[in-house]
Amino acid sequence: MTFKQLFTSSIGKKFTMGLTGLFLISFLIVHCGINAMIFFNDGGDTFNHWAHFMGSNLIVRTMEIGLFLFLIIHIVQGLMLWSQNSAARPVKYAVSGASTNSKWYSRGMGLLGTLILLFLVLHLYHFWTPSRLGGIAGIHSLEETNLSAEYNSMTVHNLYAEMLLVFQGNLWVVIVYVLGVISLFWHLLHGFQSAFQTFGLNHKKYTPIIKGAGFVYSFIVCLLFASMPVAMYAGWVQ
Amino acid sequence: MEHYKMNLTLKVWKQKDSSDKGGFETYQVKDISSEMSFLEMFDVLNEQLITEGKDAIAFDHDCREGICGMCSMYINGKPHGPWEQNTTCQLHMRAFKDGDTIVVEPWRSKAFPVLKDLMVDRTAFDRIIQAGGYISVNTGNAVDANAIPIDKKDADDAFAAAACIGCGACVAACKNSSAMLFVSAKVSQLALLPQGLPERKTRVLSMVAQMDKEGFGNCTNTYACEAECPKGISVTNIARMNREYLNAGLSSE
């Protein structure tokens, strides 16, 4: 069996989803950890320090290419699976008892993933484009919006000020972010434990631990993420 | 338990053949005993239809004791109806009450085309078994059944997997029409036993390749299959097949 045959088979596609998913899960830990430094409430000094490190370190920047690659594979493969799976049942049932045999979020991974993707477009526009590309079409550009800061006698992007600019006084943005994070929570709750089943790890002793860890991980990461725009909007961090 | 009679409204899928579009027909049945099986209720309805000179409803059935895997009705949104670990033939009318409306549909999957009414073509499962769901045995004297020691746990797990009757409820229940629970039960049953070892790697690769070819969907671990399986086949078999497949796929040339 060639690698191509392996990864284009139905089970191979699951391996791809699980592998890229677990990588994205590990990315979220770092992303959430560094962003949570805004809660030091020190005018963004600690946060900006680490944001600058992440933006300038060569290894991290190289990993960012891998992150985008894995993200795109996860999205494209997910959408392809969604269309294949829906084509596998051309005539739908008139009555569905699905709620009695499975969790809604396990059946709604495609929809939840699409909601996260829509949120991600807005999120990258808000933070990734100004930080990496200097803002698209002059919006959020460092010069026009006073987002540049001095750091070790270098002019760097003040990502903390960027966060304040995006969230303060923009209720609809905060609501969209919180909804995006809620979608992420349900997606992670299924995805985390599902990845282990895909790799063949289903065990009487370990599966309850994996499911528990998945819940704790999803809950903490999403609670922290959701509290960031809320805290900035409410003025808890200045 | 108290016996009672009931009048029911049945909405049943009628379809002439695989090329017909099909649609629901509504029927009334009267004085159905709570002690009848679901299929006996259908027998009563069919007798009634034949007497009236109408077309009887075609449905699959054989042993009517829950072990052949032939009956296959999707009742009120659930394969084999509301009872857990139960086949349609073992579903009894005491699961319903007077005045109920029951909607009965065939299994829905591209890989299981409807032949007529509630009968679907499940030969896709046969072709998956033919692809590798067997062991090769040399001719000659019969080998002593207990000559090879087998770990009790493995024997029990293999037996539990072998309880699969191949009815296709897993495919019918799965939102993706995935056949993973069926195929994984058949792979597991042989992979766990020493007799299955010589063909262990080629078996899982061939059976999964055939499964993909038949047009079943991909597993997304919703576990609806396990919840609806009349024989309680566990999704740990799917995890085992994933392991078997990864191992065979990476190590084969």
Interface residues (C-beta under 8 A of the other chain):
Chain A: M1 Q5 L6 S9 S10 I11 G12 K13 K14 F15 L81 Q84 N85 A87 A88 R89 P90 V91 K92 Y93 A94 V95 S96 G97 A98 T100 N101 S102 K103 S106 R107 M109 H190 S194 Q197 T198 F199 G200 L201 N202 H203
Chain B: K11 F24 Y74 N76 G77 K78 V103 E105 R108 S109 K110 A111 A173 K175 N176 S177 S178 M180 L205 V208 A209 M211 D212 G215 F216 G217 N218 C219 T220 N221 T222 Y223 A224 A227 E228 V235 T236 I238 A239 R240 M241 N242 R243 E244 Y245 L246 A248 G249 L250 S252 E253
